Amino acid sequence: MLNVVGKLAVLVDSSKVGERAGMLFSQAGQIDVVITGKQADAAILKQLEDQGVSVIRV
């Protein structure tokens, strides 16, 4: 399905950023945009940005 949609945006609760999910649907390199709260771990978000992921903090 990821091949069909073109872009992948992921909405993540700020308390879950950096936590290991019970079910993975994609690798970080496949994610285009992460939307999360301003309280999310800045170091983890920086790592995502360094991999080319756009990060939106709300």
C-alpha positions as a Python dict, from the first residue, in 0.01 Angstrom:
ca = {
    (1, 'M'): (0, 0, 0),
    (2, 'L'): (287, 239, 73),
    (3, 'N'): (393, 213, -290),
    (4, 'V'): (49, 339, -396),
    (5, 'V'): (7, 646, -175),
    (6, 'G'): (337, 815, -256),
    (7, 'K'): (392, 988, 80),
    (8, 'L'): (365, 855, 432),
    (9, 'A'): (267, 1085, 720),
    (10, 'V'): (270, 944, 1072),
    (11, 'L'): (87, 1098, 1368),
    (12, 'V'): (268, 1013, 1694),
    (13, 'D'): (171, 1106, 2049),
    (14, 'S'): (464, 1304, 2193),
    (15, 'S'): (493, 1058, 2483),
    (16, 'K'): (546, 773, 2235),
    (17, 'V'): (829, 928, 2029),
    (18, 'G'): (1135, 706, 2065),
    (19, 'E'): (934, 414, 2209),
    (20, 'R'): (935, 79, 2033),
    (21, 'A'): (598, -5, 1880),
    (22, 'G'): (439, -346, 1919),
    (23, 'M'): (360, -349, 1548),
    (24, 'L'): (576, -186, 1281),
    (25, 'F'): (424, -92, 948),
    (26, 'S'): (728, 81, 798),
    (27, 'Q'): (1089, 172, 858),
    (28, 'A'): (1192, 528, 947),
    (29, 'G'): (1344, 571, 601),
    (30, 'Q'): (1000, 523, 444),
    (31, 'I'): (835, 800, 648),
    (32, 'D'): (801, 1141, 482),
    (33, 'V'): (637, 1340, 764),
    (34, 'V'): (602, 1293, 1141),
    (35, 'I'): (341, 1500, 1323),
    (36, 'T'): (378, 1511, 1701),
    (37, 'G'): (347, 1734, 2006),
    (38, 'K'): (596, 1998, 2113),
    (39, 'Q'): (689, 1788, 2419),
    (40, 'A'): (839, 1509, 2206),
    (41, 'D'): (1205, 1419, 2259),
    (42, 'A'): (1399, 1674, 2051),
    (43, 'A'): (1700, 1443, 2009),
    (44, 'I'): (1486, 1169, 1852),
    (45, 'L'): (1314, 1420, 1623),
    (46, 'K'): (1655, 1553, 1517),
    (47, 'Q'): (1760, 1200, 1421),
    (48, 'L'): (1450, 1169, 1204),
    (49, 'E'): (1517, 1507, 1042),
    (50, 'D'): (1876, 1401, 973),
    (51, 'Q'): (1731, 1104, 781),
    (52, 'G'): (1521, 1338, 565),
    (53, 'V'): (1193, 1309, 756),
    (54, 'S'): (994, 1633, 788),
    (55, 'V'): (886, 1688, 1149),
    (56, 'I'): (584, 1899, 1241),
    (57, 'R'): (544, 1988, 1610),
    (58, 'V'): (198, 2100, 1718),
}
